[in-house]
Amino acid sequence: IYESLQGSNTGNTPESSPEWWVDIGPANIWSMFDELNSTQTEAVDQIIVVLAPGERIDVIALLNVYAVSAHVVATDAIDGVVFDETVNLVSTGGIIDWYTYYTEPQELAGDVVFDGLPALYANLTFTVTLSFPGQTVRCGALIAGLAKDIGATVYGATTGIIDFSRKATDDFGNTSVTRRGYANKGNFRVVCDNVSIVSIQRLLAEFRATPSLFIGSAAFANTFIYGFYRDFSIAIDHPNQSNLNTELEGPL
């Protein structure tokens, strides 16, 4: 979506005359497919997306989601439905007893990953459905691809955010805060087999400065970092295994 910067703007395109326009963001239908996690596609009750990637994929991730359920169906032209899974996005975090079950506010899991998709098929059609009856469903990013297992994340991994909000204090000590977006970040140590460390380094070098989804552990959604690695190093500490240390930072 472009906004005109000047009056009498006729016959000027953003490509040929960029001085006439300012890019204010993707159209709603494409917001979940840009390289930002904060721009969300919105629709009442449901968002339904049909993907025909034309190549093998085994993971579909949905990030920055506002919905109560996510459903993925994979269909082959010959074998029919080969994958069908629904995930309940109502979070049970913070529910430790019957009292909290009845009193804690409902929370929704913002991210969900469907892994284990049948990767032996090269021409599957995927139907992805996000639902929240009576509400506006939102999705910040839909990512589909072929995953690469580079090792096991060990305990001691850290996650957090980088806050881009602005805080200013005047001469009288009054502080004003401008709330802005944030990016996820993580620091992981991954144990890798030594027979794979050369290919792992080549893989990470190939995907430098490329938005990618890093899954630290499927058990912890806060280790799903969509973004870039700021730095990585491989320490060859043992005869059979090495330690990969990586610093990750997500886009807005």
Secondary structure, 3 states (H helix, E strand, C coil): CEEECCCCCCCCCCCCCHHHEEECCCCHHHHHHCCCCCCCEEEEEEEEEEECCCCCCCEEEEEEEECCEEEEEEEECCCEEEEEEEEECEECCCCCCHHHHHHCCCEECCCEEEECCCCCCCCCEEEEEEEEEEEEEEEEEEEEECCCCCCEECCCCEEEEEECCEEEECCCCCEEEECCCEEEEEEEEEEEEHHHHHHHHHHHHHCCCCCEEEECCCCCHHHEEEEEEEEEEEECCCCCEEEEEEEEECCC
